[in-house]
Amino acid sequence: PITAETVANLDGSSGSTTRLAGAHFDEATGIPALEAEQDVTHIAQVRMCNAMLGVLFGEFDQARDSARAALDLVGGTGYQATMFVPLTHFHMAMAVAADDDQPIDDNKEFESSRDALEHAAQAAPINFVHKLDLVAAEQARRRGDFVAAIDAYERAVEGAASAGFLQDEALALERAGRLFLGLDMQRVADLYLGHAIEAWRRWGAQAIVK
């Protein structure tokens, strides 16, 4: 039910964005029930889903809080040795780097998650190198190195497309488009954002498109 509710958030059928609050699973009642059962595994799953949704919908405060909660919990679950842990580190790193109101220099949470993502990229490059490139693009954007940012966005787009990670391709295209909007390069921004919308639709994320 947690996965089904996450999908409902993305396809727009739940009416919610980052919180799971629909017919399949409502965290307002579901989390207390899981806590009563001491079901740490499924609580961690909820928080990992919240973190992912926060990044995809651009609600970065929510993403950071949820990623932090998930990473605090996973050590006592079966998720510890799975790709879900570095994936949550990716969402934490993005939630810091993509948020212009969030300090990035000497940010211990960011550095820890970026380092974990680097290790994951070495161990499983097809899954994580393009994610690391996307984080690098946001770092370059934040420091005003737009040439490096655009190059890293392009690497992220191409890497995600090659590996079949449509959601990461869409996210990288969207973030690049937003950079060009900020640079008042409307035509280029429209091109990237148009491709992002197409990718989100192909992935089934109608709620993000709206």
N, C-alpha and C positions, 0 to 999 in steps of 0.2 A: 504493500500500500504506500510506502514512503516513496518508492521510485515512481509509481503511478501518479501520485500527487505532484511530484516534481515535473513530470511530463505535462500534467494538466496546467501547471503554471506557465510552461513554455508555449503550449499550443493555444493558450488563452481561454481554456474552458473552465478554469477555476476562478478567474477574476482576481487572483492574487499574484504577486511578483516573487518576493524573496521568502515570504512566510508560507508554510504549508498549512492551508486552512480550507480544505474542501471535503468532498464526499469520500475520497479514498483515505485521507489521513488529515487530522486537525491537530497541530502540535499544541494548541492551547489545552486540550484534554489528553492528547496522546503522550506528551512528554511526562506529565505527572504519573500517568499509568505506567510508563516504562521505568520511571524512577522507583515507583513502588515495587516493581518486579526486579529492580536492580539490573535492568537490561542495558548495560553500558554500550553494547555493540550497536543497538538500534538508535540510541540517543546520539552516538557519534555519527551514524549515518544521516540522521536528520540535520545535524550541524554541518556536515560536509556538503549536503545538498543546499542548505541555506547559503553557504559560502560561495558555491558555484553560481547560484542564482543571483547573489549580490553582485558578483563581478559581471555577469552577462547582462544584467539590467542596469548596471552603472550605479548601484547603491553600495558604495564602497565601505561606508561605516558598518553597515550590516554584514558585509562580506568579511571584514576584519574580525568583528566580534565572533562571528560564527566559525571562522577558520581557527581562531584562537581556542574556542571552546572544543572544537573537534580535535585539534592537535593535543590538547590537554587530556583527552579521553582515550585516544587510539592505542596508547601504550598497553592498556589492559584488555584489548580486544583482538580478534582475529585479523583485523585490518592492518596490524602493525607491519606485516611483511608483504603487503600488497602495494599495487601502484596507487591506491587511493590516498596514501600518506603523502607522497611527492606531489600528487595532483592537488591536494589541499595546500601544500606549500606554494604551489603555483598560484592558487587563488589568493593566498595571503600576500605574496609578493606583488601580484597585480593590483590588489586592493590598496596597497601602499603607493606603488609607483604611478598608478593611473590617477590618483587623487591629488590634485594640485594643492589642496589644503593640508596635506599630510607630509610632515618632514620625512625626507628620504636619507639624507646624510646622517651617518652614525645612528641609524635606526636599527636597533638590535633585532627586532622581529623581522624586518625586511632582510637584513643580512643573513640571518639564520635560515630563512625560507629560500632565499636565493642560493645559498650554499647547498642546501638539501636538493634543490632543483638541479644544480650543476652536477652533483653526484648521480642523480637519476638520469641525467642526459648522457653521462658517460656509460652507465650500465645499460640503458635502453634508449639509444639515440632516436630511433624512429618514433618513439612515444613522446620524448621530452625536449629534443633539441629545438624544435620550432617554438615550444613554449618558452624556453630560455631566451630565444631570439626576441620574442614579444616583450618579455620583461626588459631585455636590453634596449629595445626600442623606446620603451617608456622612460628608462633611465636617461637615455640620450636626449629625449624630448624635454625632460625636466631640467637638464643642464643647458638647454638651448642649442645643442648640437643637432640641428635639424637634418643635415646631410646624413649623419650617422644614424639618426632615428629612421629616416626614410629607407635607408639601406637595410636596417634590421627589420623593419616592418615587411619589406619585400621578401626577405629571407624567411620570416615567419609565415607569410602567406604561401609562398612556394613550398616550404617544408610541410606545412599542414595539409596543403592540397595533395602533395605527393604521397603523404602517409595516410590520407583518407580521413583526417580529422576536420570534418566540415565545420563544426562549431568553432574551432580555433582559427580556421581560415576566415570565417565570417567576422570573428572578433578582431583579428588583425586588420582586416579590410576596414572595419568600422573605426578602429582607433586611428589608422592612417588617415582616413577621411576626415576625422575630427581635427587632426593636426593641420591638414590643408585648409580646413575652415578657419582655424585660428590664424593662419597665415594669409587669409583673404584671397586664397586661390580657389575660387568657387567652382570653376569648371573641373579642375582636378579633383576637388573634394566630391563633386557630384558623381564623378566616374567611380571613385573608390566606394562611396556610400551606396551607389546603385548596385555594384557587385556584392557589397555586404548584405543588402536587402535580399538580393537573389539567393545568396548562400544561406541566410537565416531561413528563408522560405523553404528551401530545399531540405534543410535540417528539420523543418516542422515547427520552428519557433515563431509562430504568428504573433504572439504577444510582444516579442521584441520588435518586430517590424512595426507594430502599431505605436 
